[in-house]
Amino acid sequence: MESLDEFDAVVAAHGSLAHHRVQAVDLTGRTEALLAADTTGAVFLGCPMDPQAAARVRAGGALVFPPVPGLPFDPYRGLLYSPGDLYASLDEGYEATPDARAYAWFQETRDDGDVFASMLRAVHDDSVSDALDELLVGRRVVGVMGGHAMARGTREYEGAARLGRTLARAGFTIATGGGPGAMEAANLGAYAAPYADGMLDEALLLLAKAPSFRPSVADWAAAAFEVRRRWPDGGASVGIPTWFYGHEPPTPFAAHIAKYFANAIREDGLLARSNAGVVFLPGAAGTVQEVFDSATPNYYGSRGEPRPMVLVDRAHWTEDLPAWPLLTALARGRSMETRIALVDRVEEAPEALKRLLG
């Protein structure tokens, strides 16, 4: 149970909470129900409750993991983040936001060997994974990967945004690494999908006034929130960033943000959930890593049938960073050979993906 509505429905229907899991629900107003219910085998994760109720449910056989005071994040959260969650207090400066404060906490605790801090990070990341899986049930997810250095106002950024819009209009859920650059552009495109084409043109002009998150994350994020204010009913997409790369702020254009402390879990989870394939835009080391993180399960068939991989920009992937020759060598004679494609222009990627999906 992840909401008061679910809690009330279960209590009304059964009068019992036995063997249920209650996650990040404020139960301070449900003392009477907690005192009356059977709580045998129940688990309460980060649920504020009256001390009398907490004592009663423990005595009744429940495990109670209380909220942890002083943290800039909730390790037991039941839902993914929204842009508003992570950028609250942005008007006071980026350093005041929950996103920046969580990164500061991570920097303070990551190397001190405190098992409690590492446990909190692990519990948080597992809670985020659970919420992400619940969100994506039944969806056809296309991952869009690419470099964080791609600046707003460039032809490349515009192309990535149009790609995201085309894929979203085709019924796919867009998932990115949730950061700036190519990732943000794809999320922006998905956000623009319900609007007439001219909306994206106007949004790109507004965003070009703050082309990078350097030197000011606050100015960069504020430009995105201005777009959201002007066009408040954008399409939904997913961003999956990490505090491991805390210098990269999350994009405000992803409706659902699964932010992790552990980058390895984030990377593998992003690619594993891209069940309708991945489009790789030009990028550097991180994007090259993602190409082969995606290729490995395709090679071994560890996720079933190989998933489509579309690499965009022939010169980049054959000359600048020649991942394509190695990818084709790995694929030769295997079932993944028919699931990879290299295209010259980003406009060709949707059709290539459609072809690979069959």
C-alpha positions in Angstrom: 0.0 0.0 0.0 1.4 3.4 -1.0 -1.4 5.8 -0.3 -4.0 6.5 2.4 -6.8 5.5 -0.1 -5.3 2.1 -0.5 -4.9 1.8 3.3 -8.5 2.8 4.0 -9.8 0.4 1.3 -7.9 -2.6 2.8 -9.1 -1.8 6.3 -12.7 -1.3 5.1 -12.7 -4.5 3.1 -10.9 -6.8 5.5 -10.5 -5.1 8.9 -7.0 -6.6 8.9 -3.5 -5.5 7.8 -2.0 -9.0 8.4 0.9 -9.7 6.0 0.4 -6.4 4.2 3.2 -3.9 3.3 2.6 -0.2 3.9 5.1 2.1 2.3 5.7 5.8 3.0 2.1 6.5 4.1 1.5 9.1 6.8 -0.7 7.2 9.3 -0.8 9.7 12.1 -4.5 10.2 11.4 -5.2 6.4 11.4 -4.5 5.6 15.0 -7.9 4.1 15.7 -7.6 1.7 12.7 -4.1 0.7 13.7 -5.1 -0.1 17.2 -8.0 -2.3 16.0 -6.5 -4.1 13.1 -4.7 -7.5 13.0 -1.1 -6.6 12.1 0.4 -10.1 12.1 3.3 -10.2 9.7 2.7 -6.7 8.4 5.6 -4.4 7.5 5.5 -0.6 7.8 8.2 1.2 5.9 8.7 4.8 6.8 5.1 5.4 7.9 4.7 8.2 10.5 2.3 7.1 13.2 1.3 7.8 16.8 3.7 6.2 19.3 0.8 4.3 20.9 -0.1 2.9 17.5 3.5 2.0 16.7 3.8 0.1 20.0 0.5 -1.7 19.3 1.3 -2.9 15.8 4.8 -4.1 16.9 3.2 -6.0 19.8 0.8 -7.5 17.2 3.6 -9.0 15.2 4.4 -6.2 12.7 7.8 -4.9 11.7 8.0 -1.1 11.9 10.8 0.8 10.1 10.3 4.4 11.2 11.1 7.5 9.2 14.7 8.5 9.4 15.0 12.1 10.7 17.4 14.6 9.1 17.6 13.1 5.6 17.1 15.2 2.5 15.2 12.3 0.9 12.8 9.5 1.9 14.5 6.1 1.6 11.1 4.4 1.7 9.3 6.5 -1.0 6.5 4.7 -2.8 6.4 6.9 -5.9 8.9 8.2 -8.4 10.0 11.8 -8.2 8.4 14.6 -10.2 10.4 17.6 -11.4 8.6 19.7 -8.7 9.8 17.2 -6.0 13.5 17.6 -6.9 13.4 21.3 -7.7 11.4 22.5 -4.8 12.9 25.8 -3.5 14.6 26.5 -6.8 13.8 30.2 -6.4 16.2 30.2 -3.4 19.0 28.8 -5.6 19.8 25.3 -6.8 21.7 24.5 -3.6 18.4 24.8 -1.7 16.6 22.1 -3.7 16.1 18.5 -2.5 18.1 17.4 -5.5 21.2 19.3 -4.5 20.8 18.5 -0.8 20.6 14.8 -1.6 23.8 15.0 -3.7 25.5 16.9 -0.8 24.5 14.1 1.6 25.7 11.5 -0.8 29.1 13.2 -1.1 29.4 13.4 2.7 28.6 9.7 3.3 29.7 7.8 0.2 33.3 7.2 1.4 32.9 7.1 5.2 32.2 3.4 5.5 29.0 4.0 7.5 26.9 0.9 7.0 23.7 2.8 8.0 24.2 5.3 5.2 24.9 2.6 2.6 21.8 0.8 3.8 19.7 3.9 3.4 21.0 4.4 -0.1 20.2 0.8 -1.0 16.7 0.9 0.5 16.0 4.1 -1.4 17.2 2.7 -4.7 15.2 -0.5 -4.3 12.1 1.6 -3.5 12.7 3.6 -6.7 13.1 0.4 -8.8 9.8 -0.9 -7.4 8.0 2.3 -8.2 9.5 2.3 -11.7 8.4 -1.2 -12.4 4.9 -0.4 -11.3 4.8 2.6 -13.6 6.0 0.8 -16.7 3.8 -2.3 -16.6 2.4 -2.9 -20.1 4.2 0.0 -21.7 6.4 -0.2 -24.8 9.6 1.6 -23.7 12.2 3.0 -26.0 15.4 4.2 -24.5 17.1 7.3 -26.0 20.8 7.6 -25.0 23.3 10.4 -25.8 25.7 12.8 -24.4 25.1 15.3 -21.7 27.2 18.0 -23.4 24.7 18.5 -26.3 23.7 22.2 -25.8 20.2 23.7 -26.2 20.0 25.9 -29.3 22.0 23.5 -31.4 20.9 21.5 -34.5 21.7 18.3 -32.6 19.5 19.2 -29.7 16.6 20.0 -31.9 17.0 16.7 -33.8 16.9 14.8 -30.5 13.8 16.6 -29.4 12.1 15.9 -32.7 13.1 12.2 -32.3 11.5 12.1 -28.9 8.3 13.7 -30.2 8.0 11.3 -33.1 8.5 8.2 -30.9 6.0 9.5 -28.3 3.4 10.1 -31.0 4.0 6.6 -32.2 2.8 5.3 -28.8 6.2 4.6 -27.2 7.1 5.6 -23.7 10.4 7.5 -23.8 13.1 6.7 -21.2 16.4 8.5 -21.0 19.2 8.9 -18.5 17.3 11.8 -17.2 20.1 14.4 -17.4 20.8 17.4 -19.7 21.9 17.4 -23.3 20.5 14.7 -25.6 18.7 13.1 -22.7 16.7 16.3 -21.9 16.0 16.9 -25.6 14.3 13.5 -26.0 12.2 14.1 -22.8 11.3 17.6 -24.2 10.2 16.0 -27.4 7.9 13.6 -25.5 6.6 16.6 -23.5 5.8 18.4 -26.8 4.0 15.4 -28.4 0.4 16.4 -27.5 0.8 19.9 -28.9 0.8 21.3 -32.4 4.3 21.2 -34.1 4.9 24.9 -33.6 5.0 24.5 -29.8 8.3 22.7 -30.0 9.8 25.4 -32.2 8.8 28.1 -29.6 10.1 26.0 -26.7 13.4 25.5 -28.4 13.8 29.2 -28.8 13.0 29.8 -25.1 15.5 27.1 -23.9 18.3 28.4 -26.1 18.6 31.4 -23.8 20.1 29.0 -21.2 22.0 26.6 -23.4 23.8 24.7 -20.6 23.5 23.9 -16.9 26.9 25.6 -16.5 27.5 28.1 -15.0 24.0 28.2 -13.5 21.8 25.1 -12.9 19.2 27.5 -11.5 19.0 29.5 -14.8 19.0 26.3 -16.9 16.2 24.7 -14.8 14.2 27.9 -14.7 14.1 28.1 -18.5 12.6 24.6 -18.6 10.0 25.4 -15.9 9.0 28.5 -18.0 8.3 26.2 -20.9 6.3 24.0 -18.6 4.3 27.0 -17.4 3.5 28.2 -20.9 2.4 24.7 -22.0 1.3 22.9 -18.8 -0.2 19.7 -20.3 2.8 18.1 -21.8 3.2 14.4 -22.5 4.7 12.0 -20.0 8.1 10.4 -20.2 10.7 8.9 -17.8 14.1 10.1 -16.8 16.5 7.8 -14.9 19.4 9.9 -13.6 21.8 9.4 -10.7 23.4 11.3 -7.9 26.6 9.5 -8.7 26.9 12.1 -11.5 25.6 14.8 -9.2 27.1 17.6 -11.4 24.4 16.7 -14.0 21.0 18.1 -12.9 17.8 16.1 -13.8 15.7 17.3 -16.7 12.5 19.0 -15.7 10.8 17.6 -18.8 10.5 14.0 -17.6 7.2 13.6 -15.8 8.5 10.6 -13.8 12.1 10.7 -12.5 13.7 7.5 -11.1 16.8 9.0 -9.5 19.3 6.6 -8.0 22.4 6.7 -5.8 24.0 3.7 -7.4 24.9 4.3 -11.0 25.4 0.6 -11.9 21.8 -0.2 -10.9 20.6 2.9 -12.8 22.4 2.0 -16.0 21.4 -1.6 -16.1 17.8 -0.8 -15.1 17.4 1.8 -17.8 18.5 -0.5 -20.5 16.7 -3.6 -19.1 13.4 -1.6 -19.1 13.8 -0.4 -22.7 11.8 -3.4 -24.0 11.1 -1.8 -27.4 14.7 -1.0 -28.2 17.3 1.8 -27.7 18.3 4.7 -29.9 21.9 5.8 -29.4 22.7 9.4 -30.3 26.3 10.6 -30.5 28.0 10.7 -27.1 31.2 10.0 -25.3 32.3 7.4 -22.8 29.0 7.0 -21.0 27.1 6.4 -24.3 29.7 4.0 -25.5 29.3 2.1 -22.3 25.6 2.0 -22.8 26.0 0.6 -26.3 27.8 -2.4 -25.0 25.7 -2.7 -21.9 22.8 -3.1 -24.3 24.7 -5.4 -26.7 25.8 -7.9 -24.0 22.3 -9.3 -23.1 21.4 -9.3 -26.8 24.5 -11.3 -27.6 23.8 -13.9 -24.8 20.0 -13.8 -25.1 19.7 -13.2 -21.4 16.6 -11.1 -21.8 15.0 -13.3 -24.4 14.8 -12.1 -28.0 17.4 -9.4 -28.8 16.1 -5.8 -28.6 16.6 -3.3 -31.4 19.6 -1.0 -31.3 19.7 2.0 -33.6 23.0 4.0 -33.7 22.6 7.6 -35.1 25.5 9.4 -37.0 27.6 7.1 -39.2 30.7 9.2 -38.9 30.6 9.3 -35.2 30.1 5.6 -34.7 32.5 4.4 -37.4 35.3 7.1 -37.3 35.2 9.2 -34.1 34.3 6.4 -31.7 34.2 3.3 -33.9 31.7 1.2 -31.8 29.8 0.1 -34.9 32.5 -2.2 -36.4 32.9 -4.0 -33.1 29.1 -4.2 -32.6 28.6 -5.8 -36.1 31.5 -8.2 -35.4 29.8 -9.3 -32.2 26.5 -9.7 -33.9 27.7 -11.6 -36.9 25.9 -15.0 -37.3 23.7 -14.4 -34.2 20.1 -13.5 -33.8 21.0 -10.0 -32.8 22.4 -9.3 -36.2 19.0 -8.5 -37.5 18.3 -6.2 -34.6 21.0 -3.6 -35.1 21.0 -0.6 -37.4 23.2 2.4 -38.2 21.7 5.5 -39.7 23.2 8.8 -40.9 20.5 11.2 -39.6 18.3 11.3 -36.5 15.2 11.6 -38.7 15.9 8.1 -40.0 15.9 6.5 -36.5 12.1 6.0 -36.0 11.7 4.1 -39.3 14.8 2.0 -38.6 13.4 1.1 -35.1 10.1 0.2 -36.7 11.9 -2.0 -39.2 13.9 -3.8 -36.5 10.8 -4.4 -34.4 9.2 -6.1 -37.4 
